[in-house]
């Protein structure tokens, strides 16, 4: 099974920009490794049918895109057609494709495995169908099962991002957050930074103001590609910081972070490395290269939170500061 499993590596070693891109990669892979026709279907909540949304491989009448396939009852082997489940351990019950209907299409064998979300909901199925018996072996079940997991993750990621976008829009309308990133704008970020500046001035806890400047190739700020790069960067930075560290959009292509409890540039560099790693995954395959430079300033010793942020902003670039390490030049 080593060869077929190795073919999964390109599928699990990349960040997809959309569910459609993930689907194309998954179905192309399965078509090359699994006999018969490969199909992906969507199941609406409460429905007893699956709508075919994509098909690859040998054409079988009745399995075309857009067709509705009835679901059968849950079976102990779950989603595995005649003889396929024999000898396989650990299979669990799922809604199989209706056996009588599948046989009426002239099919002799099939594998149908669910795209199961983290909450247990079934969004759809990935299936392989064949007019012959004996085409499918245990390694084919494993390939489809792992592919189903990848697609379920991508499906849920898209759903989660949509829900977060909706939530951010609602928050933006209520709190005047930045509409592009969903983060607090400069004024809102400075309000958050002000509290940390006061604590640093009292000697309670030292913190750092950090500014990240984002560039999307040669795209000017405000262009569609630059705005997309900024959104990607905001998502990656939000995931890279600690939950206690405020993040905001502080300029056209600048993001700010208040690193609470950070006392030196080593902590800033560690955040920058995490951010860069996450951003590379998020922007893989983008039409332009996304670059980030950063600068930082300790809050203690500055005259105000606004002054600390301005000094961090000045530290970005090559004029007075080495932007890639955030240290004074």
C-alpha positions as CSV (number, residue, x, y, z in Angstrom):
1,X,0.0,0.0,0.0
2,X,3.0,2.3,0.3
3,X,2.8,3.5,-3.3
4,X,-0.9,4.6,-3.2
5,X,-0.4,6.2,0.2
6,X,2.6,8.1,-1.1
7,X,0.4,9.6,-3.8
8,X,-1.6,11.3,-1.0
9,X,1.3,13.5,0.0
10,X,0.6,16.4,-2.4
11,X,-3.0,16.4,-1.1
12,X,-2.0,16.7,2.6
13,X,1.1,18.9,2.1
14,X,-0.5,22.1,0.7
15,X,-2.9,24.8,1.7
16,X,-5.9,25.1,-0.6
17,X,-7.4,28.4,-1.5
18,X,-10.9,27.1,-2.0
19,X,-12.9,23.9,-1.6
20,X,-13.1,23.7,-5.4
21,X,-9.3,23.6,-5.6
22,X,-9.2,20.9,-3.0
23,X,-11.8,18.9,-4.8
24,X,-9.9,19.1,-8.1
25,X,-6.7,17.8,-6.5
26,X,-8.5,15.0,-4.6
27,X,-10.5,13.7,-7.5
28,X,-7.4,13.9,-9.9
29,X,-5.5,11.8,-7.3
30,X,-8.2,9.2,-6.9
31,X,-8.9,8.9,-10.6
32,X,-5.2,7.9,-11.1
33,X,-5.3,5.4,-8.2
34,X,-8.8,3.9,-7.9
35,X,-10.7,2.0,-10.6
36,X,-14.1,3.0,-12.0
37,X,-15.8,6.4,-11.6
38,X,-15.0,8.8,-8.8
39,X,-17.8,11.1,-7.6
40,X,-18.3,13.7,-4.9
41,X,-21.8,14.4,-3.6
42,X,-23.4,16.8,-1.3
43,X,-26.1,15.9,1.3
44,X,-28.3,18.6,2.7
45,X,-29.3,18.3,6.3
46,X,-32.3,16.0,6.7
47,X,-32.3,14.9,3.1
48,X,-32.4,11.2,2.0
49,X,-30.6,11.9,-1.3
50,X,-27.2,13.0,-2.4
51,X,-26.6,15.5,-5.2
52,X,-23.6,14.7,-7.4
53,X,-21.5,17.8,-7.6
54,X,-18.4,16.4,-9.4
55,X,-17.5,13.2,-11.3
56,X,-14.3,11.8,-12.7
57,X,-13.3,8.7,-14.6
58,X,-15.3,6.2,-16.8
59,X,-18.8,7.6,-17.6
60,X,-21.7,5.6,-16.1
61,X,-25.2,6.6,-17.1
62,X,-27.1,7.9,-14.0
63,X,-23.9,9.1,-12.2
64,X,-23.6,12.4,-14.0
65,X,-23.1,15.7,-12.3
66,X,-26.3,17.1,-10.9
67,X,-28.0,13.7,-10.5
68,X,-29.7,12.8,-7.2
69,X,-28.7,9.5,-5.7
70,X,-30.9,8.0,-3.0
71,X,-29.4,7.0,0.3
72,X,-30.0,3.6,1.9
73,X,-30.2,2.7,5.5
74,X,-27.1,2.7,7.8
75,X,-25.3,-0.6,7.6
76,X,-22.8,-2.2,10.0
77,X,-20.0,-2.1,7.4
78,X,-21.2,1.3,6.2
79,X,-20.8,2.8,2.8
80,X,-19.1,-0.3,1.3
81,X,-20.7,-2.1,-1.6
82,X,-20.9,-5.9,-2.0
83,X,-17.8,-7.8,-0.8
84,X,-15.7,-4.7,-0.3
85,X,-16.2,-4.7,3.5
86,X,-15.1,-8.3,4.0
87,X,-11.9,-8.4,6.0
88,X,-11.9,-4.7,6.9
89,X,-11.7,-3.9,10.6
90,X,-12.9,-0.7,12.2
91,X,-15.5,0.3,9.7
92,X,-18.4,2.2,11.1
93,X,-22.0,2.8,10.1
94,X,-22.8,5.6,7.7
95,X,-25.6,6.2,5.2
96,X,-24.8,4.0,2.3
97,X,-25.9,4.8,-1.2
98,X,-29.1,2.8,-1.8
99,X,-28.0,-0.7,-3.0
100,X,-31.1,-1.4,-5.1
101,X,-30.7,1.9,-7.0
102,X,-27.0,1.4,-7.5
103,X,-27.6,-2.1,-8.9
104,X,-30.3,-0.8,-11.2
105,X,-27.6,1.4,-12.8
106,X,-25.6,-1.7,-13.6
107,X,-23.1,-1.3,-10.8
108,X,-21.4,-4.3,-9.4
109,X,-19.4,-2.7,-6.6
110,X,-18.8,0.7,-4.9
111,X,-17.2,2.4,-2.0
112,X,-19.0,5.4,-0.5
113,X,-17.5,7.2,2.5
114,X,-18.8,10.3,4.4
115,X,-17.4,13.8,4.6
116,X,-18.0,14.1,8.4
117,X,-17.7,17.4,10.2
118,X,-16.3,17.8,13.7
119,X,-19.8,18.1,15.0
120,X,-20.8,14.8,13.5
121,X,-22.8,16.3,10.6
122,X,-22.4,14.6,7.2
123,X,-21.9,17.2,4.5
124,X,-21.5,14.7,1.6
125,X,-19.8,11.6,0.3
126,X,-16.8,10.6,-1.7
127,X,-17.4,7.5,-3.7
128,X,-15.9,5.1,-6.2
129,X,-18.3,3.0,-8.4
130,X,-17.6,0.2,-10.8
131,X,-19.7,-1.9,-13.1
132,X,-17.4,-4.9,-12.3
133,X,-17.1,-6.9,-9.1
134,X,-13.7,-7.4,-7.5
135,X,-12.3,-4.0,-8.6
136,X,-11.9,-2.7,-5.1
137,X,-9.4,-3.7,-2.4
138,X,-8.7,-2.5,1.2
139,X,-6.1,0.1,0.0
140,X,-8.8,1.7,-2.1
141,X,-11.0,2.1,0.9
142,X,-8.1,3.6,2.8
143,X,-7.4,6.1,0.0
144,X,-11.0,7.2,-0.2
145,X,-11.2,7.4,3.6
146,X,-8.2,9.6,3.9
147,X,-9.3,11.8,1.0
148,X,-12.7,12.1,2.7
149,X,-11.0,13.4,5.9
150,X,-9.1,16.0,3.9
151,X,-12.2,17.2,2.0
152,X,-14.2,17.3,5.2
153,X,-11.6,19.5,6.8
154,X,-11.5,21.8,3.8
155,X,-15.4,21.9,3.7
156,X,-15.5,22.8,7.4
157,X,-12.7,25.4,7.0
158,X,-14.7,27.2,4.3
159,X,-17.8,27.0,6.4
160,X,-16.0,28.4,9.4
161,X,-14.4,31.2,7.5
162,X,-17.8,32.2,6.1
163,X,-19.3,32.2,9.6
164,X,-16.4,34.2,10.9
165,X,-16.6,36.7,8.0
166,X,-20.3,37.2,8.8
167,X,-19.6,37.6,12.5
168,X,-16.8,40.1,11.8
169,X,-19.1,42.1,9.6
170,X,-21.7,42.3,12.4
171,X,-19.0,43.3,14.9
172,X,-17.7,45.8,12.4
173,X,-21.1,47.4,12.1
174,X,-21.4,47.6,15.8
175,X,-17.8,48.6,16.8
176,X,-16.4,50.4,13.8
177,X,-13.9,47.7,13.2
178,X,-11.9,47.6,9.9
179,X,-14.1,46.2,7.2
180,X,-11.3,44.5,5.2
181,X,-9.8,42.5,8.1
182,X,-12.4,42.5,10.8
183,X,-9.8,43.8,13.3
184,X,-9.9,47.0,15.3
185,X,-8.9,50.0,13.4
186,X,-6.0,52.3,14.5
187,X,-8.1,54.2,17.0
188,X,-9.5,51.0,18.5
189,X,-6.0,49.4,18.6
190,X,-4.5,52.4,20.3
191,X,-7.3,52.2,23.0
192,X,-6.1,48.7,23.7
193,X,-2.5,49.6,23.6
194,X,-3.0,52.5,26.0
195,X,-4.0,50.2,28.8
196,X,-0.8,48.2,28.3
197,X,1.3,51.3,28.1
198,X,0.0,52.5,31.5
199,X,0.8,49.2,33.0
200,X,4.3,49.3,31.5
201,X,4.9,52.8,32.8
202,X,3.9,51.7,36.3
203,X,6.4,48.8,36.1
204,X,3.6,46.3,36.4
205,X,4.3,44.4,33.2
206,X,6.5,45.2,30.2
207,X,5.1,44.9,26.7
208,X,6.1,45.6,23.1
209,X,4.3,47.4,20.4
210,X,4.9,45.6,17.1
211,X,4.1,46.8,13.6
212,X,4.0,44.5,10.5
213,X,4.1,46.0,7.0
214,X,2.6,43.8,4.3
215,X,3.5,43.9,0.6
216,X,1.9,42.0,-2.2
217,X,4.5,42.1,-5.0
218,X,4.4,45.5,-6.7
219,X,0.7,45.9,-6.1
220,X,-0.3,49.4,-4.7
221,X,-2.1,49.6,-1.4
222,X,-5.8,49.3,-1.9
223,X,-5.6,47.2,-5.0
224,X,-7.6,43.9,-5.0
225,X,-4.5,41.7,-4.7
226,X,-3.0,44.0,-2.0
227,X,-6.2,43.9,0.0
228,X,-6.4,40.1,-0.4
229,X,-2.8,39.9,0.9
230,X,-3.7,42.1,3.9
231,X,-6.7,39.9,4.7
232,X,-4.5,36.8,4.5
233,X,-1.9,38.4,6.7
234,X,-4.6,39.4,9.3
235,X,-5.8,35.8,9.4
236,X,-2.3,34.4,9.8
237,X,-1.3,37.0,12.4
238,X,-4.4,36.4,14.5
239,X,-3.6,32.7,14.6
240,X,0.1,33.3,15.4
241,X,-0.4,35.6,18.4
242,X,-1.5,34.6,21.9
243,X,-5.2,35.1,22.6
244,X,-4.3,37.8,25.1
245,X,-2.3,39.9,22.6
246,X,-4.5,42.6,20.9
247,X,-4.2,42.8,17.1
248,X,-5.4,45.7,14.9
249,X,-5.0,47.3,11.5
250,X,-3.0,50.4,12.0
251,X,-2.4,51.6,8.4
252,X,-3.2,50.9,4.8
253,X,-0.9,47.8,4.8
254,X,0.1,47.7,8.4
255,X,-1.0,45.5,11.2
256,X,-0.2,46.1,14.9
257,X,0.3,43.8,17.9
258,X,0.6,44.5,21.6
259,X,2.8,41.8,22.9
260,X,1.8,41.7,26.6
261,X,4.6,40.5,28.9
262,X,7.2,40.6,26.1
263,X,10.4,42.2,27.3
264,X,12.9,41.9,24.4
265,X,13.2,41.6,20.7
266,X,13.7,37.8,20.9
267,X,10.0,37.4,21.7
268,X,9.1,39.6,18.8
269,X,11.3,37.6,16.5
270,X,9.6,34.4,17.6
271,X,6.2,35.9,16.8
272,X,7.5,37.0,13.4
273,X,8.7,33.5,12.6
274,X,5.4,32.0,13.5
275,X,3.6,34.6,11.5
276,X,5.8,34.1,8.5
277,X,5.3,30.3,8.6
278,X,1.5,30.7,8.8
279,X,1.4,33.3,6.1
280,X,3.4,31.1,3.7
281,X,0.8,28.4,4.1
282,X,-2.1,30.8,3.7
283,X,-0.7,32.5,0.6
284,X,0.7,29.4,-1.2
285,X,-0.4,29.6,-4.8
286,X,-1.3,33.3,-4.7
287,X,-0.5,35.2,-8.0
288,X,1.9,37.6,-6.2
289,X,4.5,37.1,-3.5
290,X,3.4,38.4,-0.1
291,X,6.3,39.9,2.0
292,X,6.3,41.1,5.5
293,X,8.7,43.3,7.5
294,X,8.4,44.3,11.1
295,X,9.6,46.7,13.7
296,X,9.0,46.9,17.5
297,X,9.3,49.3,20.4
298,X,9.1,48.6,24.2
299,X,6.2,50.5,25.7
300,X,8.1,51.6,28.9
301,X,10.2,54.7,28.2
302,X,7.8,56.1,25.6
303,X,5.7,59.2,26.2
304,X,2.4,57.5,25.1
305,X,0.9,54.5,23.4
306,X,0.6,56.4,20.2
307,X,4.3,57.4,20.4
308,X,5.3,53.7,21.0
309,X,3.3,52.6,17.9
310,X,4.8,55.4,15.8
311,X,8.3,54.3,16.8
312,X,7.5,50.7,15.9
313,X,6.2,51.9,12.6
314,X,9.4,53.9,12.0
315,X,11.4,50.7,12.8
316,X,9.9,49.0,9.7
317,X,12.0,49.4,6.6
318,X,15.6,50.2,6.0
319,X,15.9,53.8,6.9
320,X,16.8,53.6,10.6
321,X,16.1,50.0,11.5
322,X,16.8,46.6,10.1
323,X,13.2,45.6,9.3
324,X,13.8,41.9,9.2
325,X,14.8,41.5,12.7
326,X,13.2,44.6,14.3
327,X,16.3,45.7,16.1
328,X,17.8,49.2,15.8
329,X,20.4,49.5,13.1
